[in-house]
Amino acid sequence: MSKPVVELTESEWPVIKAVWETEPCTAPVIQERLAKPTGWTYSTVRTLMDRMVAKGLLTARKEGKLTIYHSAVTRKQAQRGELFYTLKHAFNGALTPMVQCLLDNHNLDDQELAKIEEIIKARKKAGRGN
């Protein structure tokens, strides 16, 4: 069974990152962290967070008058979703051109290239490279 793909909007990324760094947290805490870089008001942040709860990206529970938020997705799940979104939309699902683009546009040192080669070799050895 394949894992569900998590897709975050551009506005949701700063929120989820702030939640990961501070959870458990409240909307005022997240708004304070995001006010300077985004200019977002409390109501904007609260609306975004409530929508993210509805989408299953965050969980929320009431403690008195406060709503406490936790992430419902991991960083790895979010990164995977972003990667697959890019693969699908920018490269029409073709992995080789995407990898070529990354290799052509990043100055990889020998150590990074060696790590990539190890990953590919391990995948081939496991029989999943076919």
C-alpha positions in Angstrom: 0.0 0.0 0.0 1.5 3.4 -1.0 1.8 6.2 1.5 -0.6 9.1 1.2 1.0 12.1 -0.5 1.0 15.3 1.6 0.7 18.5 -0.4 1.3 21.8 1.4 0.5 25.2 -0.1 3.1 27.9 -0.2 1.4 29.6 2.8 1.2 26.3 4.8 5.0 25.7 4.6 6.0 28.5 7.0 3.2 27.4 9.4 4.1 23.8 9.5 7.8 24.6 9.9 7.0 26.9 12.9 4.8 24.2 14.4 7.6 21.6 14.0 9.9 23.9 15.9 7.6 24.8 18.8 5.0 22.0 19.2 2.9 21.7 21.1 1.9 25.3 20.3 -0.9 27.8 20.0 -1.8 30.1 17.1 -0.5 33.3 19.0 2.9 31.6 19.3 3.0 30.7 15.6 1.8 34.2 14.6 4.5 35.8 16.7 7.2 33.6 15.0 5.8 34.5 11.5 4.8 38.1 12.0 8.2 39.6 10.9 8.9 37.4 7.9 5.3 37.3 6.6 3.4 40.2 8.1 0.5 37.9 8.9 -2.0 38.9 11.6 -3.3 36.5 14.2 -6.5 36.0 12.3 -4.6 35.0 9.2 -2.5 32.5 11.1 -5.5 31.1 13.0 -7.4 30.7 9.7 -4.5 28.9 8.1 -4.0 26.6 11.1 -7.7 25.7 11.3 -7.7 24.9 7.5 -4.6 22.8 8.1 -6.5 20.9 10.8 -9.3 20.3 8.4 -6.9 19.0 5.8 -5.3 16.6 8.4 -2.0 18.4 8.4 -2.3 19.6 12.1 -4.3 18.3 15.1 -6.0 20.6 17.6 -7.3 20.1 21.0 -9.0 22.6 23.4 -7.5 23.3 26.8 -9.8 25.8 28.4 -9.8 28.8 26.1 -6.6 27.8 24.3 -6.4 25.6 21.2 -3.2 23.5 21.3 -1.8 22.4 17.9 0.5 19.5 16.9 1.7 18.5 13.5 -0.1 15.5 12.0 2.6 15.0 9.3 6.3 14.6 9.6 8.9 16.7 7.8 9.8 13.6 5.7 6.1 13.2 4.6 5.9 16.9 3.7 9.2 16.8 1.8 8.1 13.7 -0.1 4.8 15.4 -1.1 6.7 18.4 -2.3 9.1 16.3 -4.3 6.3 14.2 -5.9 4.4 17.4 -6.7 7.4 18.8 -8.5 8.1 15.5 -10.3 4.5 15.3 -11.5 4.0 19.0 -12.5 7.5 20.2 -13.6 8.8 17.0 -15.1 5.6 15.1 -16.2 6.5 12.3 -13.8 9.9 11.6 -15.5 12.5 11.1 -12.8 15.7 11.1 -15.0 15.3 14.7 -16.3 14.5 15.8 -12.7 17.7 14.2 -11.4 19.7 15.6 -14.3 18.4 19.1 -13.6 19.4 18.8 -9.9 22.8 17.5 -10.8 23.4 20.2 -13.4 22.3 23.0 -11.1 24.0 22.2 -7.9 27.7 22.2 -7.2 28.0 18.8 -5.6 31.3 17.9 -4.0 32.9 14.4 -4.3 31.4 13.4 -0.9 27.8 14.2 -2.0 28.3 12.5 -5.3 29.6 9.4 -3.5 26.6 9.4 -1.2 24.3 9.5 -4.2 26.2 6.7 -5.8 25.9 4.6 -2.7 22.2 5.1 -2.5 21.8 4.0 -6.2 24.0 1.0 -5.6 22.1 -0.1 -2.5 18.8 0.3 -4.4 20.1 -1.9 -7.3 21.4 -4.5 -4.9 18.0 -4.6 -3.2 16.4 -5.3 -6.6 14.3 -2.1 -6.6 16.3 -0.3 -9.3 14.7 -2.1 -12.2 
